[in-house]
Amino acid sequence: MPIDIAKFRAWARIPHEADDPAIQIAWEAAVREVEERTGWCVDPVTRYQYVASEPANEEKLIRLERQPVTLCELDLGGGLYLALNLQQINGLTYASLDTPSAEYPATLRLTAGSNTLNPLLEMMLLQRVTQHVQSRGDDTFTLSSDYFDRISAMMGKGIG
């Protein structure tokens, strides 16, 4: 995990560990929200992506739904996988399905996420955890969600 609760406590200037259970819940909610809204994985994970039909572009590139991707494999069935070539275009990773082994519909196995996080996503995640923690009612001031919404729209799928 690129950010942990101790790092969050230091960033939010919380000098004690009494709120750690609530922070952990807020942390998990914020991570899930970031991943759902942007498609960027905070922690390294393996995910699957369904491809219904052959890509219509000349290079047979398909945009991978989870970012950043370190490995993408085509499921050939029977436990066999074929590693696909990855290409970076404007900061997003695409897989080339230009292979004779590809039959549609197809399933891709993605290894996404890394132990280093984009600084904008890191700040967005810290901000969202702070909002969740402050919304418990202990504090009288809750931060605006404008920052989170702008960054998730910029980094993500445009649904923010």
Secondary structure, 3 states (H helix, E strand, C coil): CCCCHHHHHHHHCCCCCCCHHHHHHHHHHHHHHHHHHHCECCCCEEEEEEECCCCCCCCCEEECCCECEEEEEEEEECCEEEECCEEEECCEEEEECCCCCCCCCEEEEEEECCCCCCHHHHHHHHHHHHHHHHCCCCCCCCCCCHHHHHHHHHHCCCCC
